[in-house]
Amino acid sequence: MNAHPGEQVKNVRCTRDTLRVDLLDGRSIIVPLAWYPRLLHATTQQRSNWKIAGGGYGIHRPDVDEDLSVEGLLRGLPAPRAAARALAHAT
């Protein structure tokens, strides 16, 4: 997937259950926090401490050592550990 300028991060917010990433092109990506165990178990303050990374195409949360890419979010990819755990429970 090739990154496009409009796919850069504008804002990031978390609710109790979801992660929402607003992009410069007006789209919003909303995914379950359960996909990202580090964020799921983080405090509200830790979730709120984020920085734009990767030239605008990523999000870094230093308090929980979590890095997410817009590309992964657009593809609907959970964190590798969460995906493996979900697969194990499905079989």
N, C-alpha and C positions, 0 to 999 in steps of 0.2 A: 504494500500500500504506500503510495507517495503522499507525503504531507503537503497540504495546501495552506497558503497564508491565513485563510479564514478559520482554519482548524486549530489556531492557537488559543491557549487558555486565556479567558477573560476573568473568570471568577470561580471559586470552589466553595461549596457549602456541604455540610453534613447535617442530616437529621438523626434521630435515634436509629433509624433503619436503612437510610439511603445515603449515597454519595451523589452529589449533583455537580457537574462541571459545565459551566457556560462557556461557549466558544465565541470568538470574535465575529463569526459569520451569523450569529443569532441562534444557532442550535444549542440545545442543552442535552447532556447525556446524564441519565439517571440510572444508577445501578445499585443493587443491594450491598450494604456494608458487609454482609456475610461473605461476600466474595473476597474481602480483604481483611483477614483475621486481625492483623496488626491495628487497623483502623477500628474494627469492631470493638476491640478490647481497650482502645485508647480512651483517655479522658476527653471531655469536651474541649478543654484547653489545648491538649495535644493535637486534636483534630483540626483546631482552628489555626495552628501554626503551620502554614504551608508557604511554599515559594514556587514561583514559576521556574521551571528548569528546561534544559534541552532546547534553548532558543525559542521558548514559548510553547513547545509541543509536549511538555511534561510537567509533572507536579512532584515536588519533593517535600516530604514532611520529616524534618530533622529529628524531632522528638521521638518518633517511632521507627526511624530508618526505613521509610516507605517511599518508593519511587514508582509513579504510574505514568504511562504515556497515553497521549490522546489516541494514538493508533490502536493500542490495546483496548482502550475504553470503547472506541468506535466498533471494534471487532467483537466486543462482548466477551473479552477474555478475563476470567477471574485470576487471582494470584495463583501461581502454580501449585502451592500447597492446598489451597482451597479447592481447586479443580480436582486434584488427586483424591482428596477426601470425599468430594461429592461423587466421584466415580466409584470409589470403594463402597459407598453406601448404596449405590444404585444396583450393584451386582449381588 
